[in-house]
Amino acid sequence: NPFNGEATLSYTIPENGTVRLSVYNAIGGRISELVNEMQLSGQHTVTFSSKDLPAGMYTFRLEFNGADESKCFVIKMIH
């Protein structure tokens, strides 16, 4: 998934819960935390800007903890 400049990430959570969306560089260092808060169920979007970052591969990790459900998703994108 190549991107240049900005990437808009959309996700849907099944119920109210805590969402954490973090960005990691190619060697596994966390470079940014885009979201870390309670959110209502439904669709959400967040924009990630790679303006000050070197070209490379970045991993986005979404963690969700709700009352009945917990999930973790990982997506890799190349800048």
C-alpha positions, 0 to 999 in steps of 0.5 A: 500500500504505497502512500505519499504525504498523507494517508487516511485510515478508516476503521469501524469498532463494533461497540464502545471501547478503548482504541489505540492506533500506533505507528511503527518504523521498519525496525519496530520503534513506535514513532507516533500514537495517533489515537489513544482514547475511548470511542463510540461504536461505529466508523472512525477516520484518522489522517497520518502525515509522513511529512517529517519522516524518511521514506520507508515501510511503516506499520500501523497497529490498531488495538481495540478493547471493548466490554465483549470484544478485543481485537488487534489489526496490523497494516503495513504501508510504504512511504 
